[in-house]
Amino acid sequence: MSVKYVPVIWNRTKLVYDVVVLAIVGAYLGIYIYLAPTFQTVTRPIDWDIYKAQAFGTCVFFLLTFILSIGPLARLDKRFLPLLYNRRHLGVITCVLAYFHVDYILGWYNAFSPINRYVSVFIVNTSFDRFLGFPFEILGILALLIMTILAVTSHDFWLHFLKPTLWKFLHMGIYLAYALIIGHVALGALQSAAGPFMTAATGVSLTLVITLHLLAARKEHLIDSLKSTLDDSGDWMDAGSPEDIPDKRARIISIEDDERVAIFRNGTKLSAISNVCAHQNGPLGEGKIVYGCVTCPWHGYQYRVEDGRSPPPFTEKISTYRIKLESGRLWLNVKALPPGTYVEPVVSPMTGEGS
Amino acid sequence: MATKKPDPFFIGWAKKPPKSLQGFLFLVSAVLIGAAAGVAFGIGSSVPDPGDARFAWGAGYQTFTGYVDAKPYPLLRLPAGEGGRDKPHAMLITGVGKRGMQQLAGPLNGQPVDAGGILLKRGDLDMLQVGGRVSLRPAENPVLNFSPAPTEQLGRWRLTGEICDGKCYTGAMRPGVGLAHKACANFCIIGGIPPVFVTTAPLLGSEFFLLADENGEPLSSDVEDWVALLISLEGEVERRDDLMIFKVNLDSAKQL
């Protein structure tokens, strides 16, 4: 969290994260470029520029696979949440590596001619009406364009400027970029320049991403399908027993398909807030009360549980909801209050501090 | 007495992750680094063999004296004995980079020439990248008692294979074939490098055919749509010295 814009807000976690990412990239490129060639069974080695282009290109593909796997992994197992924290740095690093891939290709396959190498990408293969033989380079260029836009707008300045909903929508473009890269790889490298391991690894990557997303979607669907009953007025929803909510944690109640409420318990007090973090729409209900504030599991944004406001000097605020306790059961008013509205917590005599 | 269940919660801006998560995160990091190393090794060590194609830089600058044929694409007709061969040899020639030799070879068509440059070699195939001090010029000392043999007609055939650019296939690029190389091959053909047809099975001992249209002229730009695909083509096959020429109508092309 920050009240001013700085290029990069560093902290120990981010530094460690980046060091691990660089170690992964370094291990991949180092072994691909310098060790693997000594084990190849080739008459003559692949041209050095093309080989490096392959190294960087495949590295980008697998990093993207990893990036897209982090979200569902964190949904399925909260221990993976730390991988999500600094994912933007991972995305920017991936984009930079993609430019190395392009530079090596343009500097070799598209060089040595009077035709401008950048122009040549668009004019030397115009078989747009074919499947095999389609100018797969264009798919890569489009993916690079998307990745560049996402990298440039990854900073919180753009998040605040565009607002979280639009920013999130824009950054969902990473899925389109991944699909384009799958097409780029399938119609290009896999047709002739890749060995069996690359083909298998590409298939496994795609299967992994799809499977993880399906599993995470199934989990989300199960949460949404647990619709609670409304009372006769239609305003109050049965939110279950307060005793079942662990201290400092929340129960997530699905009101509509796209609206969830997090009912937090802080000792004997219960409060309800929107499940959606104002920062990046993170799932607040999977967060925890730390230092008296609900803390988002994604990036640590904090809100006071009684009024949904971030503690000063921060200015974020989210919707709150009224709850009541009747006959030992919690009832949630499904009408959201304006963001930042104070609601007196409900005190439950059945829940003890720290139980 | 009930014991309190550990409830680790990661906060990015906290000084450290919860102790109970540190081991897991260390394990995940190690697995990711190991997986990156393993995948890199697996892919990098299993790349397909690009073949024994290369610039013969070690042989240095070489000069040849023979005759030049400008059509369908420039080639040198060399007498027996040139380059250590015991029979006359027809050798494709190319310019530096992705440039053909039409401009220089056209005015010299059918004349004795000197050609100098760097050889490209792929097995028994070779090509001369013309340039340097000799380049392509009228022969200073034409080979005596030598004139190229007439073209030998070998009949009509349908052949299966892949259209490549002659230069990359012969050694300018590794790999110089396949769809990943298609744009580069088109680039070369646009620049005047001769397109060649590399067949999946030999015909009369050859798997390498210089392509021409049905009239023995350079192919139209339509050839670019068929480059790097596994196709079959029908046309007349002829031989000039040891070089096969496949005169095709691109309308006969079928993608396989």
Interface residues (C-beta under 8 A of the other chain):
Chain A: M1 N11 R12 T13 K14 V20 A23 I24 V25 A27 Y28 L29 G30 I31 Y32 I33 L35 A36 P37 F39 Q40 T41 V42 T43 R44 P45 I46 D47 I50 Y51 Q54 A55 T58 C59 F62 F66 R79 F80 L81 P82 L83 Y85 N86 W108 Y109 N110 A111 F112 S113 P114 I115 S120 V121 V124 N125 T126 S127 R130 L132 G133 P135 F136 E137 L187 G188 A189 Q191 S192 A193 A194 G195 P196 F197 M198 A201 P246 K248 R249 G287 K288 V290 T295 P297 H299 G300 G354
Chain B: K4 D7 F9 F10 I11 G12 W13 A14 K15 K16 P17 L21 F24 L25 V28 S29 L32 I33 A36 A37 V39 A40 F41 G42 I43 G44 S45 S46 V47 P48 D49 P50 G51 D52 A53 R54 V96 G97 K98 R99 M173 R174 P175 V177 G178 L179 A180 H181 K182 A183 C184 N186 F187 I190 G191 E224 D225 V227 A228 L229 Q255
